[in-house]
Structures are given as structure tokens and as C-alpha cells.
Amino acid sequence: KVLTGFIAIIIAICVALPVAASSADAKVADALVGAWSCQSIYGGPYTGRSCKTFPWLKLNADKNYSWGSEQGKWEFKDGVLHLSVRKGTGRLNSDGQLVIEYESKGIQYRQVLYKRN
């Protein structure tokens, strides 16, 4: 009986954990919706240059996004932002900024974005 009860508890925890994680991801995804502007960029010839005039990343509630002429779908899963067209990932840092790392033409880039609205 003790072993059966223990196994039931373990199964309940394993079933509940993905729900808790997906619920937390859903809350963060809701908070990501909006326009994000470049604060800094690192990589290639852009390192150290101002990026305030770069196109904004616009994440829509319907999970579509636009970033300049780039358009696609986005998802936030397991604490990571994925954009369907841009190959790379994003995450929120402790200051609430969105840090996106990606590769373009063989050069690794990291952009730090802040929420405009």
C-alpha cells in the first residue's frame, strides 16, 4: 500500500509539472505581446553601434510577428522564444529585456530589446 501510494504521488507530480510549466509559459507569452525596440547589438560590424533606428520586433497576440520585412510565427515554450523565420532563440533577462541570439551570413549576433508599450 505504501509503495502504491508513493507511485501514485510520483505519477501525479509528473502529470502536473508540464501543466505548471505550460501555464507559466502562457503568462510570459502574453507579456511578450507588443513592440520591442533594439537597445544594443553585438556581432560583426554592428558591435558597439547604435541600433535605435533598427526595425522593431512586433509580437502579436495571434502568434504572428513582424521584424522589418521579416514576417512569421512565434512561440514561447520552455522559457525560450522561437521565431519561425529567424534562426535563433530569445529569452527574457532579469531586467525584463528580450535577448535574441541568431546567426546571419555566418556571423553570430545578440540583440537586446526593450518593450515599447
Wavefront OBJ file of the C-alpha trace (Angstrom):
o trace
v 0.000 0.000 0.000
v 2.794 2.421 0.867
v 4.583 1.713 -2.413
v 1.342 2.082 -4.378
v 0.656 5.432 -2.701
v 4.205 6.599 -3.410
v 3.912 5.632 -7.069
v 0.575 7.465 -7.332
v 2.161 10.630 -5.895
v 5.092 10.422 -8.336
v 2.701 9.983 -11.274
v 0.599 12.950 -10.107
v 3.706 15.155 -9.899
v 4.895 14.100 -13.358
v 1.490 14.858 -14.839
v 1.172 18.229 -13.062
v 4.651 19.566 -13.894
v 4.078 20.078 -17.646
v 0.806 21.869 -16.898
v 2.540 24.220 -14.456
v 5.348 24.889 -16.930
v 2.981 25.497 -19.830
v 0.862 27.783 -17.639
v 3.958 29.825 -16.744
v 4.989 29.917 -20.419
v 1.497 31.137 -21.372
v 1.741 34.021 -18.876
v 5.148 35.054 -20.181
v 3.959 34.722 -23.790
v 1.068 37.076 -23.001
v 3.531 39.575 -21.528
v 5.736 39.361 -24.645
v 2.968 40.623 -26.933
v 3.803 44.126 -28.132
v 6.553 46.111 -29.835
v 10.204 45.629 -28.910
v 12.960 48.093 -29.836
v 16.693 47.425 -30.115
v 18.780 48.690 -27.205
v 22.108 47.128 -28.122
v 23.599 44.737 -30.664
v 26.708 42.597 -30.572
v 28.182 40.824 -33.586
v 30.056 41.567 -36.753
v 30.350 45.178 -37.899
v 27.401 46.251 -35.719
v 29.098 45.692 -32.355
v 29.160 48.942 -30.436
v 26.941 50.823 -32.889
v 23.619 52.378 -32.006
v 20.652 50.300 -33.089
v 17.817 52.613 -32.036
v 16.812 53.067 -35.698
v 16.621 49.297 -36.349
v 13.154 47.894 -37.142
v 11.048 46.970 -34.136
v 10.116 43.382 -33.380
v 6.325 43.246 -33.164
v 4.895 40.164 -31.445
v 1.135 39.858 -31.980
v -1.331 38.050 -29.736
v -2.298 35.764 -32.645
v 1.315 34.435 -32.592
v 2.315 36.230 -35.809
v 5.293 38.575 -35.768
v 6.964 41.131 -37.976
v 10.520 42.401 -37.750
v 11.154 44.861 -40.544
v 10.338 42.971 -43.748
v 10.557 39.599 -41.953
v 7.201 38.043 -41.072
v 6.381 34.726 -39.473
v 5.006 32.886 -36.460
v 6.374 32.958 -32.926
v 6.068 30.716 -29.896
v 7.320 30.782 -26.323
v 7.990 27.343 -24.927
v 10.110 26.131 -22.017
v 11.273 29.691 -21.348
v 12.546 30.241 -24.895
v 11.188 32.453 -27.688
v 11.298 30.900 -31.165
v 10.730 32.880 -34.373
v 9.795 30.814 -37.421
v 11.912 32.700 -39.964
v 14.907 33.940 -37.969
v 17.077 31.040 -36.884
v 17.898 31.657 -33.263
v 16.306 31.937 -29.858
v 15.271 34.593 -27.401
v 14.859 34.784 -23.644
v 13.881 37.371 -21.090
v 16.723 38.510 -18.872
v 16.364 39.513 -15.216
v 15.693 43.143 -16.241
v 12.749 42.182 -18.448
v 14.701 42.788 -21.652
v 14.424 40.369 -24.543
v 17.791 38.932 -25.579
v 17.743 37.336 -29.040
v 20.706 35.373 -30.358
v 20.877 34.323 -34.005
v 23.249 33.723 -36.899
v 23.197 35.634 -40.170
v 25.641 35.075 -43.034
v 27.950 33.096 -40.777
v 28.115 35.768 -38.068
v 26.673 35.246 -34.593
v 24.574 38.182 -33.297
v 22.977 39.075 -29.984
v 20.389 41.828 -29.768
v 18.971 43.208 -26.543
v 15.465 44.615 -26.990
v 13.229 46.545 -24.624
v 9.455 46.686 -24.669
v 7.994 49.885 -26.118
v 4.407 49.575 -24.865
l 1 2 3 4 5 6 7 8 9 10 11 12 13 14 15 16 17 18 19 20 21 22 23 24 25 26 27 28 29 30 31 32 33 34 35 36 37 38 39 40 41 42 43 44 45 46 47 48 49 50 51 52 53 54 55 56 57 58 59 60 61 62 63 64 65 66 67 68 69 70 71 72 73 74 75 76 77 78 79 80 81 82 83 84 85 86 87 88 89 90 91 92 93 94 95 96 97 98 99 100 101 102 103 104 105 106 107 108 109 110 111 112 113 114 115 116 117
